[in-house]
Amino acid sequence: MPIDRDHAVRVAMRMLDEDGLEKLSLRRIAAELDVKAPALYWHFANKRALLDHLTDLMLAPALEELPLPEPADAWPQWLERMALVVRDTLFAHRDGAQVALGAGLGRATSLGLVIERSVEVLHGAGFDLAEASRIAGAFNAFLLGRAAEEQAMPKLGTVDLDAFATAYPLLAAGLAQRAADGDTPEVAFRYAVGIMVAGIKALHAEGGAKGHS
């Protein structure tokens, strides 16, 4: 019986959530489907191809939460919301951000559509298409990289805090102050996104938005 690709991707998603990215392999998925591993190569030439399809499946729900901004000048708020929606959607799955990092848009269509919508939003804000695509690409790279790093960070209980403070006293003191102020991973993520959005707003103010008057 031919293997249904969508079913294989859903099985892979379940295995990812159960065991994580490190243990996910085409061989294990084939065993779960009760087929020989070469049978999967018809749909997935390699693990990266599988991860691209997983990225597509993971991010499909995010598109429904990201209508175009109204009014158009609410684009900074849209970018901030998009970043949080993508982060939360990826974090709904174990190692989800690492899976999406480096995804090819030919297969990870949902991710491509998020970036396409970002270009549309930025173009509507006044950036020409070349600049809008550059900004959207940079923002996406930051977003996925930041999310992957956050998701991969060791849990606090596994870190030798005394050794960390000895090696990095200023950083440790700063982190302690942030914790005392109520900092959380989401607050830190929002802050980092805010830095990126502030930079884009500065480009906009300096005339980077030259496609529209």
C-alpha positions as CSV (number, residue, x, y, z in Angstrom):
1,M,0.0,0.0,0.0
2,P,1.4,3.4,-0.9
3,I,2.5,5.6,2.0
4,D,0.4,8.7,2.5
5,R,2.8,11.6,3.0
6,D,0.5,13.7,5.2
7,H,-0.1,10.7,7.4
8,A,3.7,10.1,7.7
9,V,4.2,13.7,8.6
10,R,1.6,13.5,11.4
11,V,3.2,10.3,12.7
12,A,6.6,12.1,12.6
13,M,5.0,15.0,14.6
14,R,3.8,12.7,17.3
15,M,7.2,11.0,17.5
16,L,8.9,14.5,17.7
17,D,6.6,15.5,20.6
18,E,7.2,12.2,22.4
19,D,11.0,11.8,22.0
20,G,12.4,15.0,20.6
21,L,14.4,16.0,17.4
22,E,17.5,14.1,18.3
23,K,15.8,10.7,18.2
24,L,13.6,11.5,15.2
25,S,14.8,9.6,12.1
26,L,13.4,8.3,8.9
27,R,14.2,4.7,10.0
28,R,12.2,5.1,13.2
29,I,9.3,6.6,11.3
30,A,9.4,3.7,8.8
31,A,9.3,1.2,11.6
32,E,6.3,3.0,13.2
33,L,4.5,2.9,9.8
34,D,5.6,-0.8,9.4
35,V,7.4,-0.2,6.1
36,K,11.0,-0.3,5.0
37,A,13.0,2.9,5.3
38,P,13.6,3.3,1.5
39,A,9.8,3.5,1.0
40,L,9.9,6.9,2.7
41,Y,12.5,8.4,0.3
42,W,9.7,8.8,-2.3
43,H,8.3,11.6,-0.1
44,F,11.4,12.6,1.9
45,A,14.8,12.6,0.2
46,N,16.5,13.2,3.6
47,K,15.7,14.3,7.1
48,R,15.8,18.0,6.1
49,A,12.9,17.4,3.7
50,L,11.0,15.8,6.5
51,L,11.7,18.7,8.9
52,D,10.5,21.1,6.2
53,H,7.1,19.3,6.0
54,L,6.9,19.3,9.8
55,T,7.5,23.0,9.8
56,D,4.7,23.4,7.3
57,L,2.4,21.4,9.5
58,M,3.4,23.2,12.7
59,L,3.0,26.8,11.4
60,A,-0.3,26.3,9.4
61,P,-2.4,27.4,12.5
62,A,-0.3,30.6,12.8
63,L,-1.6,31.9,9.5
64,E,-5.2,32.0,10.8
65,E,-4.0,34.4,13.6
66,L,-2.2,36.9,11.4
67,P,-4.7,38.9,9.3
68,L,-3.3,42.0,7.7
69,P,-3.1,45.0,10.1
70,E,-5.9,47.6,10.2
71,P,-5.0,50.4,9.9
72,A,-1.9,49.8,7.8
73,D,0.2,52.0,10.1
74,A,-0.2,49.4,12.8
75,W,2.6,47.4,11.1
76,P,5.0,47.6,14.1
77,Q,2.3,46.0,16.3
78,W,1.7,43.4,13.7
79,L,5.3,42.4,13.5
80,E,5.4,42.1,17.3
81,R,2.3,40.0,17.3
82,M,3.6,37.8,14.4
83,A,6.8,37.1,16.3
84,L,4.8,36.0,19.4
85,V,2.3,33.9,17.4
86,V,5.1,32.1,15.5
87,R,7.1,31.5,18.8
88,D,4.1,30.2,20.6
89,T,3.1,28.0,17.7
90,L,6.5,26.5,17.4
91,F,6.8,26.1,21.2
92,A,3.6,24.0,21.2
93,H,5.9,21.2,19.9
94,R,9.0,19.7,21.4
95,D,12.0,21.2,19.6
96,G,9.7,23.0,17.3
97,A,11.9,26.0,16.8
98,Q,14.9,23.8,16.0
99,V,12.9,21.9,13.4
100,A,12.0,25.2,11.6
101,L,15.5,26.6,11.7
102,G,16.8,26.4,8.2
103,A,13.6,25.2,6.6
104,G,13.3,25.4,2.8
105,L,10.2,27.4,1.8
106,G,9.6,25.2,-1.2
107,R,8.2,22.6,1.3
108,A,7.7,24.7,4.4
109,T,4.9,26.6,2.7
110,S,3.3,27.9,5.9
111,L,6.5,29.5,6.9
112,G,6.9,31.0,3.4
113,L,3.4,32.5,3.7
114,V,4.2,34.1,7.0
115,I,7.2,35.7,5.4
116,E,5.2,36.7,2.3
117,R,2.6,38.3,4.6
118,S,5.4,40.2,6.4
119,V,6.6,41.5,3.0
120,E,3.0,42.6,2.2
121,V,2.7,44.4,5.6
122,L,6.0,46.2,5.2
123,H,5.3,47.1,1.6
124,G,2.0,48.5,2.7
125,A,3.9,50.6,5.3
126,G,5.8,52.2,2.5
127,F,9.0,50.1,2.0
128,D,9.6,49.2,-1.6
129,L,9.5,45.5,-2.3
130,A,13.3,44.9,-2.3
131,E,13.6,46.6,1.1
132,A,10.5,44.9,2.4
133,S,11.9,41.5,1.4
134,R,15.2,42.2,3.0
135,I,13.6,43.3,6.3
136,A,11.2,40.3,6.3
137,G,14.1,37.9,5.7
138,A,16.2,39.4,8.5
139,F,13.3,39.5,10.9
140,N,12.5,35.8,10.1
141,A,16.1,34.8,10.6
142,F,16.2,36.6,14.0
143,L,12.9,35.2,15.1
144,L,13.7,31.5,14.3
145,G,17.2,31.8,15.7
146,R,16.1,33.5,18.9
147,A,13.3,31.0,19.4
148,A,15.5,28.0,18.7
149,E,18.1,29.3,21.2
150,E,15.5,29.9,23.8
151,Q,13.9,26.4,23.4
152,A,17.4,24.8,23.5
153,M,18.5,26.6,26.7
154,P,19.2,24.3,29.7
155,K,16.6,24.4,32.4
156,L,17.6,26.5,35.4
157,G,17.9,23.6,37.7
158,T,20.6,22.0,35.6
159,V,22.9,25.0,35.6
160,D,25.7,25.4,38.2
161,L,24.9,29.0,39.1
162,D,28.0,29.4,41.3
163,A,30.3,28.4,38.4
164,F,28.3,30.6,36.0
165,A,28.6,33.6,38.3
166,T,32.3,33.1,38.7
167,A,32.9,33.0,34.9
168,Y,30.5,35.8,34.0
169,P,30.0,38.0,37.1
170,L,28.4,41.0,35.3
171,L,26.1,38.8,33.2
172,A,25.1,36.8,36.3
173,A,24.3,40.0,38.2
174,G,22.3,41.4,35.4
175,L,20.3,38.2,35.1
176,A,19.7,38.2,38.9
177,Q,18.4,41.8,38.7
178,R,16.1,40.8,35.8
179,A,14.7,37.9,37.7
180,A,14.1,40.2,40.7
181,D,12.2,42.5,38.4
182,G,10.0,39.7,37.2
183,D,11.7,38.9,34.0
184,T,10.5,35.7,32.2
185,P,11.5,34.1,28.9
186,E,8.4,35.7,27.2
187,V,9.3,39.1,28.6
188,A,12.9,38.7,27.3
189,F,11.6,37.6,23.9
190,R,9.3,40.6,23.7
191,Y,12.2,42.9,24.6
192,A,14.4,41.4,21.9
193,V,11.6,41.7,19.3
194,G,11.1,45.3,20.4
195,I,14.8,46.0,19.6
196,M,14.3,44.6,16.0
197,V,11.1,46.5,15.5
198,A,12.7,49.7,16.8
199,G,15.4,49.3,14.2
200,I,12.9,48.8,11.4
201,K,10.9,51.9,12.6
202,A,14.2,53.9,12.4
203,L,14.7,52.8,8.8
204,H,11.2,53.8,8.1
205,A,11.7,57.3,9.6
206,E,15.0,57.8,7.8
207,G,13.4,57.3,4.4
208,G,13.7,53.5,4.0
209,A,10.1,53.5,3.1
210,K,10.6,54.9,-0.4
211,G,8.1,52.9,-2.4
212,H,5.0,54.9,-1.3
213,S,4.5,58.5,-0.5
